[in-house]
Amino acid sequence: MADSKPARVTWESWTESLIRQAQAEGRFSGLPGEGAPLPADPGTDDELWWARAVLKRERISFLPASLRIRGETERALDEAMRLDTEAGVRARIEALNERIVRVNSLAFEGPPTTVAPLDVERVVARWRIANSEERETPPQVPAPAAGERARSGWLAAATLATSAGLMVVTALAWWRWGV
């Protein structure tokens, strides 16, 4: 097989000649699925079923960053609650907050992003509660700073519902973890 394309040959004809040469040498013989039709997705008339199957199998996503950050937030909070150390929880949430700030400042396609950076102290307090073995004196969740309104789960959900129903993940995070 040639290492590079000859000078006066088009890419298409050179590629086709390489394929014909490989077929003649039997390089495509004995491959899994040889001679079998591509499997169709049952129950659908979608012409792009195979493309969707490849995207799903390869775990490729073409969501805009403003939507991806929502799932990342949910996964990061779940992951943080399973960590062993407070320092690990802080590091994970701080890294997530940096990502949220970056997406909020750079996202220009898709729906507007409504994910706010998380309160690290509240997440750590929830982690302490979830991981404390002595329930006699549970750690206290820090009170909101002077002049700051406390966010309840219902307030967060209502606020987000009024902004076109966006950011369900943050509403769930506020309700579930109090962040």
C-alpha positions in Angstrom: 0.0 0.0 0.0 1.3 3.5 -0.9 2.4 5.7 1.9 1.3 9.0 0.3 -0.9 10.1 -2.5 0.7 10.4 -5.9 1.0 14.0 -7.2 -1.4 13.9 -10.2 -4.1 11.7 -8.7 -7.3 13.0 -7.0 -7.9 12.0 -3.4 -11.1 10.2 -4.4 -9.5 8.0 -7.0 -6.5 7.3 -4.8 -8.8 6.3 -1.9 -10.9 4.1 -4.1 -7.8 2.4 -5.5 -6.6 1.7 -2.0 -10.0 0.2 -1.1 -10.0 -2.0 -4.3 -6.4 -3.1 -3.5 -7.3 -4.1 0.1 -10.4 -6.0 -1.1 -8.3 -7.9 -3.7 -5.8 -8.8 -0.9 -8.7 -10.0 1.3 -8.2 -7.5 4.1 -12.0 -7.1 4.5 -12.7 -10.8 4.6 -13.7 -12.5 7.8 -14.6 -9.4 9.7 -17.5 -9.6 12.2 -20.8 -9.0 10.6 -19.5 -9.6 7.1 -22.4 -9.9 4.6 -25.0 -9.0 7.3 -27.3 -6.0 6.9 -26.9 -3.2 9.4 -29.3 -3.8 12.4 -32.4 -1.6 12.2 -33.9 0.0 15.2 -37.2 -1.9 15.6 -40.4 0.2 15.7 -39.0 3.3 14.1 -39.0 4.9 10.7 -36.2 7.2 11.6 -33.6 7.3 8.8 -30.9 8.4 11.2 -31.4 5.6 13.7 -27.9 4.3 13.0 -26.3 7.7 13.7 -28.2 8.0 16.9 -27.0 4.5 17.9 -23.4 5.4 17.2 -23.7 8.6 19.3 -25.3 6.6 22.2 -22.8 3.8 22.0 -19.8 6.1 21.9 -21.4 8.4 24.6 -21.0 11.5 22.4 -23.1 14.5 23.3 -23.8 17.6 21.2 -25.6 19.5 24.0 -24.7 23.1 24.4 -22.6 23.9 27.4 -25.5 25.6 29.1 -27.4 22.3 29.2 -24.3 20.1 29.9 -23.5 22.0 33.1 -26.8 21.0 34.6 -26.0 17.3 34.4 -22.4 18.0 35.6 -23.8 19.8 38.6 -26.0 16.9 39.6 -23.3 14.4 39.1 -20.7 16.5 41.0 -23.1 16.9 44.0 -23.7 13.1 44.0 -20.0 12.5 43.8 -19.2 15.0 46.5 -21.6 13.3 48.9 -19.7 10.0 48.4 -16.3 11.4 49.0 -14.4 10.4 52.2 -12.9 13.7 53.3 -14.1 17.3 53.8 -11.1 18.6 51.9 -12.1 16.4 48.9 -15.7 17.7 49.0 -14.4 21.3 49.1 -12.1 20.7 46.2 -14.8 19.0 44.1 -17.3 21.8 44.7 -14.8 24.5 44.1 -13.8 22.9 40.8 -17.4 22.7 39.9 -17.9 26.3 40.8 -15.0 27.3 38.5 -16.6 25.3 35.7 -20.0 26.9 36.3 -18.5 30.4 36.3 -16.6 29.6 33.0 -19.8 28.3 31.4 -21.9 31.2 32.6 -19.4 33.6 31.1 -18.7 31.8 27.8 -22.0 30.0 26.9 -23.5 31.6 23.8 -25.5 28.9 22.2 -28.5 27.0 23.5 -30.8 28.2 26.3 -29.5 30.7 28.8 -27.6 29.1 31.7 -29.2 29.7 35.1 -26.8 27.6 37.2 -25.3 29.6 40.0 -22.1 28.6 41.8 -22.8 26.5 44.8 -22.3 27.6 48.4 -19.3 25.4 49.4 -20.1 25.7 53.2 -23.6 24.5 52.7 -22.5 21.5 50.7 -19.9 20.6 53.3 -22.5 21.0 56.0 -24.8 18.6 54.2 -21.9 16.2 53.7 -21.1 16.3 57.4 -24.7 15.5 58.2 -24.8 12.6 55.7 -21.4 11.2 57.0 -21.7 11.8 60.7 -21.8 8.7 62.8 -22.9 10.6 66.0 -26.3 11.9 65.4 -26.6 13.4 68.9 -25.1 16.8 67.9 -25.6 17.2 64.2 -23.6 20.0 62.5 -25.4 23.2 62.0 -26.0 24.5 58.5 -24.6 28.1 58.3 -27.2 30.8 58.4 -27.3 33.2 55.5 -25.2 36.3 55.7 -26.7 39.6 56.8 -29.0 40.9 54.2 -29.0 37.6 52.2 -32.2 35.8 51.8 -32.3 32.1 52.8 -33.0 29.9 49.8 -35.6 27.2 50.5 -36.3 24.4 48.1 -39.7 25.7 47.2 -38.4 29.3 46.6 -35.7 28.0 44.3 -38.1 25.8 42.4 -40.6 28.7 42.1 -37.9 31.1 41.0 -36.7 28.7 38.3 -40.2 27.8 37.2 -40.8 31.5 36.4 -37.6 31.6 34.3 -39.0 29.4 31.6 -38.7 26.2 33.6 -35.0 26.1 33.2 -32.5 24.7 35.7 -34.4 21.8 37.3 -31.1 20.4 38.4 -30.2 23.5 40.5 -33.7 23.5 42.0 -33.3 19.8 42.9 -29.9 20.6 44.3 -31.3 23.3 46.5 -34.1 21.1 47.7 -32.0 18.0 48.2 -28.7 19.4 49.5 -29.7 22.9 50.6 -27.2 24.6 48.4 
